């Protein structure tokens, strides 16, 4: 599933392409036809993200809410779009021929809906925890309070979007490894000192993900040759059975809250 950095990167890209542009909106597949009819011919003002949710803000106080889920994907181009094929849920095209052409296609999303006014955005966000990629004046204290009150394993809580918005399976595994925290530790065992180190590190990693479009969590000293390659980008994620980059112990894997969990039993003692 795309994690929070992907949605924020998409929001930046779509804002750059469509901000204050009149757009044509269609639903070749037909599943979003009613919503497309409401938006077609309107000006797209901006695009924002919170956690794993994308919001396209149109004139007239209409907002498209998109959640990509496991299989959703946007594809974007700057020339004439290809003929629609397959399950194309939503297509947005610039509609001003005298200006540069931009288009984006959405497929496979679990949610694509028009909210009648911005209050719908506030309702969705109210059910989410702090987003490390948004301005958080409390430095994630609200997230720590929610996690620390529960005996549920930290590894499970980090996947709960009501605790922190935007973390997925990769960031969960990697941030816990980087701070030597067992994913099985109960939330009540997480200390303020743990959080004071973990939260700003998470912010830095996710911001880097927005810039680069990929998740890189290894420090340069832990990468052979120092260069980032696909096989050197992570410490434990999808490295089960391989030696830990820091202690050499084989990385372990199990299932937690329906997703594969990766950790080092030595660097992250229970």
N, C-alpha and C positions, 0 to 999 in steps of 0.2 A: 504494500500500500504506500502511495506517495506520502512522505512525511512533511512536516510544516514548512521546511525550507523550500520545497518544491512549489507549494501554493503561493508563498510570498514572492518567489522568483517569477511565477506566472503573473501575479498581480502587477509586478513592476513592468514586465514585458508588455502586457495588454494595455496598461495605462500609457506606456510610451507609444504604442501603435494606434490606440483608439481614442485617447483623451480628447474630449470636446469635438469628436467627429460624429456626423450623422451616419448611421449604419443601417444596413439591410440585415434583418435577422430572419432565418428560416429554419425549418425542421424537416429535412428531406425524409427522415424516417417516419415522421408523423407523430411521435410520442410527445413532442413539445410544441405542437402546432398552435394551441391556444396561447401559450406564453409568447411564442414568436410573434404572433399577430399583435400582441400588446406592445411589443418593443420595436417592431419593424418601422423604420423611418424616424426613430427618435435619436437624440444625441446621447452618446455614451460619455458620461462625465468623468468617471474614474473607476478604477478597480482596486479592491482592497482584499486582504486576507486576514483571517484569525484562525490559528491552529490549522486544521485540515479543511477549512471552509473558505471558499472564494465568493466574493460579492462584487457584482458588476452593477454600478450605480448609474441609472439613466435619468434624464430629465423627466419631470412629472412625478418624482419621488418613487419610481419603480426600481426594484433591485432584483437581479437574477442571483439566486443562491445555488452554488454548485458544490457538491461533495463528490470527489472522484472515486472513493471506495478503493477496492482492490484493482480494478481493471480500467478505470476511467483515464482518459488521456486527451490533451489538447494537441493539435497539430496546427502550425501557423505558417503562413507564407506571405510573400510580398509581390507576387505577380498574380495573374489570373488564376483563380482556384480551379482545381481539377473537377471534372464532373462528379456529382455526388454518387457515392457507392455505399452499399451495405447499411449498417445500423448507425447512420449519421444523425445524432440526436439534435445538435444545434450548429448552425453555421452563422458566423458574423462576418459581414463584409463592409468595408468602407463604401459609402454611396455618393461620394463627391468626386466626379471624374477628373476634375482639375487638380486634385491632390493625389499624393502617392497611394498606391493600392496596398491594403493590408486585409488579411482574412485569417480566421481561426475556426477550426472544426473541433467539436466535442463528441467523443464516443465513449460508451461504456460506463458513464458516471452513475452512481446509485441515486444521486439527487440532482435534479435540474428543474428549478421551479422559480416562478416570479413571486416575490413578496410584494404585497400591496403598498407598503410604505416602509421607511427605514426602521420603524419600531420592530419590524420582524427581525432585522439584524440584531437589534439589542436583545430580543428574546432568545435568539440562538446563542449569542455570546454569553448571556447570563448563566447558561447551563454549562459553561466551560471554565476550566481553570485558567490561570495566567498563561499567556503566550510569551515564551522567551524572546520572540522576535518583535514584540511590540514594546512600547515604552512602559516599563514597570517601575513605578516610583517606590514600590515596597520591596524591590529586589527579590521577588518570588516568595516573600514571607507567607502570603496567603496559601501558596502551594505547599510550603513546608507544614503549615498548621494543619492542613487537611490530611497530609500523609502521616504526620507525627501522631495524630489522634487515633489512628487505626493500627490494629495488630496485623493487618493483611500485609503480606510480603511486599517489600519495596519494589521488587521486579514486576509484580502484578499492578501495583498502584501507578507506576510510571506509564503504563499502557492505558490508564483510565483518563480519558480526555477531560473529565470533571476535576481531575487533580492538576494536570498540566496539559495545555492544548498544543498539539503539534508533534509530540514525541511519538515515534513508532518503534518498530522492533530493532532497527539498527542503532538509533541513538540510545535506546534503553540499555542494550548490551554494552555499548562502548563507553557511555558515561559512567556506568557502575564499575566497569573495569578500571577506567582511568583514576578512580578514587578509591579503589580497593574495597568496595562495598559489595558484600554478598547479595545477590538478588533475592535470597531467601530470608534476609534479615527482616524482622517485623518493622512496620513503620514507626512504632513506638521506640525502636532502638536506633533510629536515625537522630543524630545529635545536631544542634545548631551549628557546631563547628563543621560537621560533614556538609551541611547545606551551604554554609558560607563559602565553601570551596567549590562545591558541585554546581551551583546555579550560575555563577559568572562564567565558568568553563563551558557550560551548556550553551550559554548565550554566544560565546565566541565561536564555538563549533558550528552552531546553526547559522550564524551570520556568514561564516565562511562558505557554508553550503549554499546560501542564497547567491553569493557572488560567483561560485564556480559551477553550480548546478550538480554537484555530487557531494557525497558524504566522505570526508577524509578525517579520521580521528587519531591516526598515529602521529607521534612526534618524529621529527626528522631523525633523531638519534636512534629510533627504533625501526627505521626503514633501511634495508640493505642498499648502500649507495646513496641514501638520502632522498632519492627520487620517488615520487608518488606513482605507483602502478596499481592496477586493479587488485593484484594479489598482495599489495603492501598497504592498502588504504585503511585496514581495520585491525584491531587487536584480537577480537574473539569472534565477531559475527561471521557465521558460516565457516569457521575454522575448526570445527569439532574434529578431534583426533590429531590435529596438527600441534606442534610444540608452541607453548605460550612464548610470545616474543620477549618476555622479560625473565621468566624462570625456567622455561623449557618443558614444563608439565603439559601433557596433552590437554587441549581445551575440551571441556565437557559440553554436552547438549542434552536438554530435556524439553518438555513442553510446559508452558505456563500461560494461563489465560488464552488457550487455543493457538498459541504461536510458539515456534521454536525459540528456546532460550539458550544462549551461549555464555559461558563464564569459565574462569580459571579457579579451580578449587584452592590453589596455593596463594595466588595474589588477591583472591577475594574470599578469605576464610569465613566460614559460618560463625 
